[in-house]
Amino acid sequence: MIHPYRIGSIIGLVGATVFVLANRGALPGAWPVVALVGYLVAAAGYVWAVWVRPASSLPAGRPPRRHAGLVYLASVAGMLLVFALGRPVLAQAGREELMPALVAAGVGLHFIPFAAAFRAPVFLTLGWLLAAIGVVGLVVGWLGGGAVAAAAAAVTAGVVMLVVMGLGALAGGREA
């Protein structure tokens, strides 16, 4: 049987990969290569921490709370609502290029309720970090950084996701 931490982290791996690969091309100069190298290093660390080390060293995986499924559905719906409401606001302001930063913020916010619902503190750390990265990307992008700031926020969010998942695996459930 596959350890629940491993199964759950697959979604994060896919999301992190999309964040980096879909947005690194908007970075100037050598930054797309730097972003790819950073992603590959973080991915290697994640693979080692989550998939290569023995499953017995992974977080114990306490049972989710009774309404965890509803929290999950509500969080995903809330995230999609942030995207659906945020896109026309950005379009109206002529700032559609900031959408990747909004996505990073929305993804981060949707993780926060998971911490209590799934008894997994790693989601709290992950959620607040991604939300902060997304908000910084929005603010810097709005103030003049434009598409580059938004892309940098999304790429950073992807790398951070891998790092947090890897560190969560290394902590063995001791993170609080």
C-alpha positions, -999 to 999 in steps of 0.1 A, spaced: 0 0 0 13 35 -9 18 58 21 -9 86 23 17 113 24 31 100 -9 -3 99 -25 -13 134 -13 20 148 -24 15 138 -60 -11 166 -65 14 190 -50 41 177 -74 19 183 -104 8 217 -92 44 228 -85 55 215 -119 28 235 -137 36 266 -117 73 265 -128 70 252 -163 40 274 -173 56 306 -160 93 304 -162 92 315 -199 79 349 -189 111 356 -169 138 377 -185 174 368 -195 188 337 -179 161 335 -153 141 308 -171 172 285 -169 177 295 -132 141 287 -125 144 253 -142 175 244 -123 159 255 -90 129 234 -98 150 204 -106 170 207 -74 138 211 -53 122 182 -72 152 160 -65 150 169 -28 112 162 -28 117 128 -46 144 118 -21 125 129 10 91 115 -1 97 86 -24 132 72 -18 134 72 20 115 44 38 78 50 42 82 44 79 100 78 82 71 97 67 45 116 88 22 91 106 -9 103 88 -36 106 115 -71 101 103 -88 132 89 -115 149 108 -151 139 102 -160 167 77 -126 168 60 -142 160 26 -165 189 29 -137 212 39 -117 200 9 -147 206 -15 -154 241 0 -117 250 -2 -114 240 -38 -147 259 -46 -134 289 -28 -101 288 -47 -120 286 -80 -142 315 -69 -110 336 -63 -99 328 -98 -134 334 -113 -138 368 -95 -102 378 -97 -98 374 -135 -125 400 -145 -112 424 -118 -77 421 -133 -91 424 -168 -111 455 -160 -80 471 -146 -60 461 -176 -37 438 -155 -45 403 -167 -8 396 -168 -10 393 -129 -31 362 -130 -3 338 -122 3 356 -89 -34 355 -81 -34 318 -88 -5 313 -64 -24 333 -37 -56 314 -43 -39 280 -42 -21 290 -10 -53 302 7 -71 270 -3 -45 249 16 -50 267 50 -82 249 61 -66 215 52 -42 217 82 -70 212 107 -93 191 85 -66 166 76 -46 169 108 -15 179 87 3 210 99 24 211 67 -7 225 49 -7 256 72 29 263 64 24 257 27 -8 277 25 5 308 42 38 308 23 21 304 -11 -6 330 -2 21 355 8 42 348 -23 11 353 -45 2 386 -27 37 399 -30 36 390 -68 3 409 -71 15 440 -53 49 441 -70 33 434 -104 7 461 -98 33 486 -88 53 482 -120 67 447 -121 39 434 -144 41 400 -159 76 394 -147 66 398 -110 36 376 -114 56 349 -132 84 351 -106 58 347 -79 43 316 -96 77 300 -102 87 307 -66 54 292 -54 61 260 -73 96 256 -59 84 264 -24 57 238 -27 83 211 -34 106 223 -6 78 224 19 66 189 10 101 175 12 107 192 45 74 179 58 84 144 49 118 148 66 100 161 98 81 129 100 50 146 113 68 166 140 61 199 123 36 220 143 
